[in-house]
Amino acid sequence: MSIGQRLLQVQWLLVLLLCLVATAGFVMLFSAASGKMDPWSSRQIMRFGASLLIMLVVALTDVRLWMKYAYPFYLFSLVLLVAVELVGVVGMGAQRWIDLGIISLQPSELMKIALVLALARYFHGCSVEDVGRIAFLVPPLLMVVIPSALVLRQPDLGTALMLVFVSLAIFFLAGVRMWKFWLMGIGGLSAAPVAWNFLRDYQKQRILTFLDPERDPLGAGYHIIQSKIALGSGGVFGKGFLQGSQAHLNFLPEKQTDFIFTMLAEEFGMAGGVALVGLYSLIVAYGFAIAIRCRSQFTRLVTLGVTTTFFLYVFINIAMVMGLIPVVGVPLPLISYGGTAMMTLMLGFGFVLGAYVNRDVTISRRGGLDG
């Protein structure tokens, strides 16, 4: 298939939906800077332009090439996570970034996509008997546990949980029996008292604050209380663009990153929030629809893995700012300010678009064409 034919096969409506969500992000970052393009909106636009180009290049690439380099990409991301331990940059109490001069790279974001590709590669072409064997599941479990432990050390509880949840989804979709998940769940609950002792003090405070936000309203509970006030004060149609008092009087924390949905709901009300969630829902539905059309297990699992990652981003962030789950520091996809998270998500959607372009391709277990 020529490049021109591949371009015609790209799902441009999905690209349009991603652009619409990103545009909403530019507008909200403009508002977060009190009506100025700098320092956030202008940089985010440039990053999105570069990410869009990367996404389209990936979408036009032969699917067998992704499969060939799935494991090397995973190992490269793992090396970067280890490098964070040695030469990582400390910021906001965490050591998560590597300074590359032009940008600060967050390897844990890269690992989200690398892990999806590696697990899809592992489970590609496996039989029901393979998935049923405990020994067969040990290598992919190690593929999940090692990076999750490294991310947890940074510390980044939100990303570590996302790596685990997305992996569980891929295990399930690959055919792992339900009783094994129940077994792992019971094991995880049994280990919870031990895990509590390994949490940092501020992480314990976040969980205690989630259970009772009023216990420390001027300390640990301050952010989530202000977030709820801003959400409620927006009403049905909001206070108007650039008119969010909670955000612009600096009552709202991290309004350009994790709590940007709260600012949007304050300025555009429930109507604005529902419209954004509607766009997100269409993107997720598109991802699952593409997965159903794929003939190869590898592209199907990659598409489902990327789409599930995207869904978890949205769900965790919005539930977090509404006080439905503890604050775990997960950005709102394509809206929150941040370069690595945006670029890795767009890279992931490059694989989703590419899966549709290659939807009728069947791949052998070794990565060649069937037949």
C-alpha positions in Angstrom: 0.0 0.0 0.0 1.5 3.4 -1.0 1.8 6.4 1.3 -1.1 8.1 -0.5 -3.4 5.1 -0.1 -2.4 4.9 3.6 -3.2 8.6 4.0 -6.7 8.0 2.6 -7.2 5.2 5.1 -6.4 7.4 8.2 -9.4 8.1 10.3 -9.4 11.8 10.0 -12.5 12.2 12.2 -10.6 10.8 15.1 -7.7 13.3 14.3 -10.3 16.1 14.3 -11.7 15.0 17.7 -8.1 15.0 19.2 -7.6 18.5 17.7 -10.8 19.8 19.2 -9.9 18.6 22.7 -6.4 20.0 22.4 -7.9 23.4 21.3 -10.0 23.4 24.4 -6.7 22.9 26.3 -5.1 25.9 24.6 -8.0 28.1 25.5 -8.0 27.0 29.1 -4.2 27.5 29.4 -4.7 31.0 27.9 -7.2 31.6 30.7 -4.9 30.1 33.4 -2.3 32.8 32.4 -5.0 35.5 32.8 -5.5 36.1 29.1 -1.9 35.6 27.9 -0.4 33.1 25.5 2.7 32.8 27.6 4.0 30.9 29.5 1.7 27.9 28.8 -0.6 28.1 25.8 2.0 29.0 23.2 4.4 26.2 24.2 1.5 23.7 24.3 0.5 24.7 20.8 4.0 24.0 19.5 4.2 20.7 21.3 0.9 19.7 19.9 2.0 20.5 16.4 5.1 18.4 16.8 3.1 15.6 18.4 0.5 15.7 15.5 3.4 15.1 13.1 4.8 12.2 15.1 1.3 10.7 15.3 0.8 10.7 11.5 4.2 9.3 10.8 3.5 6.4 13.2 0.0 5.9 11.6 1.6 5.5 8.2 4.3 3.0 9.4 4.1 -0.7 8.7 2.5 -2.5 11.6 5.2 -5.2 11.6 7.8 -2.6 12.4 6.0 -1.7 15.6 5.9 -5.4 16.5 9.6 -5.9 15.7 10.7 -3.0 18.0 8.1 -3.5 20.8 10.6 -5.2 23.1 13.6 -2.8 22.3 11.3 0.2 22.9 10.2 -1.3 26.3 13.9 -1.9 27.3 14.8 1.6 26.2 12.0 3.0 28.4 13.1 0.8 31.3 16.7 2.1 31.0 15.4 5.6 31.1 13.4 4.8 34.3 16.6 3.5 35.9 18.4 6.7 34.6 15.9 8.8 36.5 17.2 7.1 39.7 20.7 8.1 38.9 20.5 11.5 37.1 16.9 12.5 37.4 15.8 16.1 38.0 14.0 16.8 41.3 10.9 19.0 41.1 7.9 19.4 43.4 9.3 16.9 45.8 9.6 14.1 43.2 12.4 12.8 41.0 10.6 12.0 37.7 12.3 13.9 34.9 15.5 13.8 32.8 16.8 17.1 31.6 17.5 17.0 27.8 18.2 20.7 27.5 15.3 21.5 25.2 12.7 19.6 27.2 12.5 17.6 30.4 11.6 14.1 29.6 9.4 12.0 32.0 10.2 8.4 31.2 7.2 7.0 33.1 4.9 8.6 30.5 6.9 6.8 27.7 6.6 3.5 29.7 2.8 3.7 29.5 2.9 3.2 25.7 6.0 0.9 25.7 4.4 -1.5 28.2 1.2 -1.7 26.0 3.3 -2.6 23.0 5.4 -5.1 24.8 2.4 -6.9 26.4 0.6 -6.9 23.0 3.7 -8.4 21.4 3.9 -11.1 24.1 0.3 -12.1 23.9 0.1 -11.9 20.1 -0.7 -15.3 18.7 -0.7 -17.1 22.0 -3.2 -20.0 22.4 -5.8 -20.5 25.1 -3.6 -23.2 26.5 -0.7 -20.8 26.7 -2.7 -18.2 28.6 -4.0 -20.9 31.0 -0.5 -21.8 32.2 0.8 -19.9 35.3 4.4 -20.1 34.0 3.4 -18.4 30.8 2.2 -15.4 32.8 5.3 -14.9 34.8 7.3 -12.9 32.1 4.5 -10.4 31.5 3.9 -10.0 35.2 7.6 -9.1 35.6 7.3 -6.7 32.7 4.6 -4.9 34.7 6.0 -5.1 38.2 9.6 -3.8 37.5 8.6 -0.5 35.9 5.7 0.0 38.3 8.1 -0.4 41.3 10.6 2.1 39.7 7.8 4.6 39.1 6.5 4.2 42.6 10.0 5.0 43.9 10.0 8.5 42.2 7.3 8.7 43.8 4.4 8.7 41.3 1.6 6.7 42.7 -0.9 7.8 40.0 1.3 6.6 37.1 2.2 3.4 38.8 -1.5 2.6 39.3 -2.2 3.4 35.7 0.6 1.0 34.5 -1.0 -1.8 36.7 -4.6 -1.1 35.6 -3.8 -0.9 31.9 -1.8 -4.1 32.1 -4.6 -5.9 33.9 -7.0 -4.8 31.1 -4.6 -6.3 28.5 -4.2 -9.5 30.5 -8.0 -9.8 30.6 -8.4 -9.1 26.9 -5.7 -11.6 26.1 -7.9 -14.3 27.7 -6.5 -14.7 31.3 -9.2 -16.3 33.4 -11.2 -14.2 35.9 -10.4 -16.3 38.9 -6.7 -15.3 38.6 -7.7 -11.6 38.9 -9.8 -12.4 42.0 -6.7 -14.2 43.4 -4.5 -11.2 42.7 -7.1 -8.8 44.1 -7.3 -10.8 47.4 -3.5 -10.9 47.5 -3.4 -7.1 47.0 -5.9 -6.4 49.7 -4.1 -8.7 52.1 -0.9 -6.8 51.4 -2.5 -3.3 51.9 -1.5 -2.9 55.5 2.1 -3.6 54.6 1.9 -1.3 51.6 0.6 1.5 53.8 3.9 1.6 55.7 5.8 2.1 52.4 3.7 5.2 51.4 5.2 8.7 51.8 3.7 10.9 54.4 2.0 13.2 51.9 0.5 10.1 50.1 -1.0 8.9 53.4 -2.3 12.4 54.0 -4.0 12.4 50.5 -5.8 9.1 51.3 -6.9 10.3 54.8 -8.0 13.6 53.2 -10.1 11.7 50.6 -11.8 9.8 53.5 -12.5 13.0 55.4 -11.7 16.3 53.6 -12.7 18.4 56.6 -10.2 17.0 58.9 -7.6 19.6 57.8 -9.3 22.3 55.8 -6.4 24.7 55.8 -3.8 22.0 55.1 -4.1 18.7 53.3 -7.8 19.2 52.6 -7.4 22.8 51.3 -6.9 21.9 47.6 -9.8 19.5 47.2 -12.2 21.8 49.1 -11.3 24.7 46.8 -11.8 22.5 43.8 -15.3 21.5 44.9 -16.2 25.2 45.6 -15.0 26.1 42.1 -16.9 23.2 40.5 -20.1 24.1 42.3 -19.8 27.9 41.7 -19.8 27.4 37.9 -23.4 26.4 37.9 -25.0 25.2 34.7 -23.4 27.6 32.2 -20.4 29.0 34.2 -19.2 32.4 35.2 -17.8 33.2 31.7 -14.4 33.0 30.0 -11.6 34.5 32.1 -14.1 35.2 34.9 -13.4 32.2 37.2 -12.8 33.8 40.6 -11.5 30.7 42.3 -9.0 30.2 39.6 -7.9 33.7 38.9 -7.7 34.7 42.6 -5.3 31.7 43.0 -7.6 29.7 45.4 -7.4 26.8 42.9 -4.2 24.8 43.0 -2.3 23.7 39.9 -4.9 25.2 37.7 -2.8 24.8 34.5 -2.1 21.1 35.2 -4.0 18.6 37.3 -6.9 20.9 38.3 -7.6 22.4 34.9 -10.9 20.6 34.6 -12.1 22.5 37.7 -11.2 25.8 36.1 -13.1 24.8 32.9 -16.2 23.9 34.9 -16.0 27.1 36.8 -15.9 29.3 33.6 -18.1 27.2 31.3 -20.2 25.4 33.9 -21.7 22.0 33.8 -22.4 22.5 30.1 -18.8 23.0 29.3 -17.7 20.0 31.4 -20.3 17.7 29.8 -19.2 18.9 26.3 -15.6 18.0 27.0 -16.6 14.6 28.5 -18.7 14.1 25.4 -15.6 14.6 23.1 -13.5 12.3 25.3 -16.3 9.6 25.1 -16.3 9.8 21.3 -12.5 9.3 21.2 -12.8 6.3 23.5 -15.7 4.9 21.4 -13.6 5.4 18.2 -10.7 3.5 19.8 -12.8 0.5 20.8 -14.5 0.5 17.4 -11.2 0.4 15.6 -10.0 -2.5 17.9 -13.0 -4.6 16.9 -12.1 -4.1 13.2 -8.5 -5.3 13.6 -7.7 -8.9 12.4 -4.4 -9.4 14.2 -4.2 -9.9 18.0 -1.2 -7.5 18.2 -2.9 -4.4 16.7 -6.2 -5.2 18.6 -4.4 -5.3 22.0 -2.3 -2.2 21.2 -5.5 -0.3 20.3 -7.4 -1.5 23.4 -4.4 -0.8 25.6 -3.9 2.8 24.3 -7.7 3.5 24.5 -7.9 2.1 28.0 -4.9 4.3 29.0 -6.7 7.3 27.6 -9.9 6.4 29.4 -8.1 6.0 32.7 -6.4 9.4 32.3 -9.8 11.1 31.9 -11.6 9.1 34.6 -9.0 9.4 37.3 -8.4 13.1 36.7 -12.0 14.1 36.7 -12.9 11.8 39.7 -9.9 13.2 41.5 -10.8 16.9 41.2 -14.4 16.0 42.2 -13.2 14.3 45.4 -14.5 10.9 44.3 -11.0 9.3 44.6 -7.8 10.4 46.4 -5.6 13.0 44.6 -2.9 11.0 42.8 -1.5 13.6 40.3 -2.8 12.5 36.9 -3.1 15.1 34.2 -6.2 15.7 32.0 -5.2 14.3 28.6 -4.5 17.0 25.9 -5.8 19.7 28.2 -3.3 19.9 31.1 0.0 21.6 30.5 2.8 19.1 30.0 5.0 18.0 27.0 5.8 14.4 27.7 2.3 13.3 28.6 0.9 14.9 25.4 3.6 13.5 23.1 3.3 10.0 24.4 -0.5 10.0 24.2 -0.4 11.3 20.6 2.3 8.6 19.9 -0.2 6.1 21.2 -3.0 7.4 19.0 -0.6 7.1 16.1 -0.6 3.4 16.8 -4.4 3.4 17.0 -4.7 5.2 13.6 -2.1 2.8 12.2 -4.1 -0.2 13.5 -7.0 1.0 11.4 -4.9 1.5 8.3 -3.5 -2.1 8.8 -6.9 -3.5 10.0 -7.0 -6.3 7.4 -3.4 -7.3 7.9 -2.8 -10.7 9.6 0.5 -11.2 11.3 2.3 -14.5 12.1 3.6 -15.1 15.6 7.1 -14.1 14.5 5.9 -10.8 13.0 5.7 -11.8 9.3 2.6 -11.8 7.1 0.4 -14.9 7.3 -0.4 -16.9 4.2 
